[in-house]
Amino acid sequence: MRLDELAAGMDAIIDHVEYRQPNDIVAHRLGELGFVPGEPVRVVAIGPIGGDPMAVKVGFTRFALRRSEASRVLLQPRA
């Protein structure tokens, strides 16, 4: 499952960030911001127009991501 497919209020664990090209700047930046394997993530809110942006929480930090950015984050179900 990808982060852009997770419903508001749902939790998951980050599996990895997908690089869509060798020097994917967006994927690299997500990793720098803390979207790393094993971190819990929660979708806090989803924008009203086309679902953009998404508010997500990683650890104690909240981020606003476009759906295209969130689609790079692959998840594993939270146990």
ABEGO torsion letter per residue (X at the ends): XBAAABBBGBBBBBABBBBABABBAAAAAAAAAGBBBGBBBBBABBBABGGOBBBBBBEABBBBBBAAAAAABBBBBBX
